[in-house]
Amino acid sequence: MKNTSTHLDKSVIYIFLIVFFLSASMFAYKYSKYAPCEDVSFNINTNDYTIGSLIKFEDFTDNATNWEWDFGDNSIVSTQKKPLHIYKEPGEYNVRLLVNGICEQSERITILEKKELLDSTKFPVFNIPKTIRVGRTLTVEDKTENASSWEWRFGETADANSKTKLASYIYKEPGFKTISLIVNGEIKYISKQKIEVLPLREVVKNTFDDIPDAPSKSAWDIKEEPESTIKDKPNTPKLVPYIGHEDFKKKLILVSKEEMSPNQFVDYFCGDINKPIIANGKNTTFLVFCEQIKDKKLKIKNFEIFRDKGSNCIKTITIDYKKGFGIF
C-alpha cells in the first residue's frame, strides 16, 4: 500500500509540472507576439477614390507577422501585408486591420461614382444676343460639326420648340430665359445659354382717361386723338398709305383666317409691325396679336386707331375682341 501511494504522488507531481511548462510556453509565445494596439499603422495609396480604381493598402506596424484586412464591402479578408483592392459600388466603407491576431486599427474611406470624361468637341455651339424684346423674332443657328439632328428649347415650354438647324422663336413673356440645344440626341452634351427678354416698353398710367370706353387705365403714352374723333382727314401730304377704320378691321379678319400676312400692314405702321397695342385691356404687340388670332373666328367689338401727328403712320391701336363668328 505504501509503494502505491508513493507512485500516485509522483504521477500527480509530473502532471502538474507538464501543465505548468505548457502554460508557461503558451504565455511566452503570446507575449513575444504582443504589440500595443495604438502602434498599428497602415497607409492607403490611390490617385482616385472612385469605383473601379485600384487601391493599395500597406501595413507599417512594428513586429507584425500576420494580417487580416477587412475592406468593409463583404469581400474576402486579405492576409497580405500589402493587399490591392477595388471597390465596385460607391459609398462609405470602414477599413479594418487586425495585426498578429491582437492589435486592431480602422479607417473610414468614401468611394465616389466614376467621373465620365466628355468630349468637348461634341457640345453644341450657337450664339445669341444678351437681350431681346417681347414680340421680336429671335433667330439662332447651330454651328456644331457633324450634327444631324437638333432639339431647341427656348425656356418658355417644356417641349422642344424647334428641330431644325436654323430655329426662330418669339417670346411672349419678359424675364430671364434659358436656351438649350441637344444635337444628335446626346443629352449629356447639352449646351445652355441665358437671354434676358425685355418687356414691350415703359407703361405710362392714366393717359387714356379722356378716351370714352377705354379698355384699360394703363396704356402707352399716346396723346393723339382717336380716329373716330377726327371729322376730316388731315390736309397734310400723306407720308404713308392711308387705311380707314373699317378697312383695317376687314384686313384683321383676313389675318385670322390666314388669308393675309401681318407683313402686309408694314407700310401702315411706318415699317414696324411689332409696335405696342392694347388688346382686351392688355399690353401686347401687333405681331403677337396677329399670331394669337390665327386660325380663329374673330369678332371685333371695339376698335380705335391712333396715328402720329402730321402723317398717316399708325402709332398703335386698341381693340376689344372675342373668339367667335366673324363679323363679315
Secondary structure, 3 states (H helix, E strand, C coil): CHHHHHHHHHHHHHHHHHHHHHHHHHHHHHHHHCCCHHHCCEEEECCCCECCCEEEEEECCCCCCCEEEECCCCCCCECCCCCEEECCCCEEEEEEEEECCCEEEEEEEEEECCCCCCCHHHCCCCCCCCEEECCCEEEEECCCCCCCCEEEECCCCCCCCECCCEEEEECCCCEEEEEEEEECCCHHHCEEEEEEEECCCCCEECCCCCCCCCCCCEECCCCCCCHHHCCCCCCCCCCCCCCCHHHHHHHHHHHHCCCCCHHHHCCCCCCCCCCEEEECCEEEEHHHHHHHHCCCCEEEEEEEEEECCCCCCEEEEEEEEEECCCCC
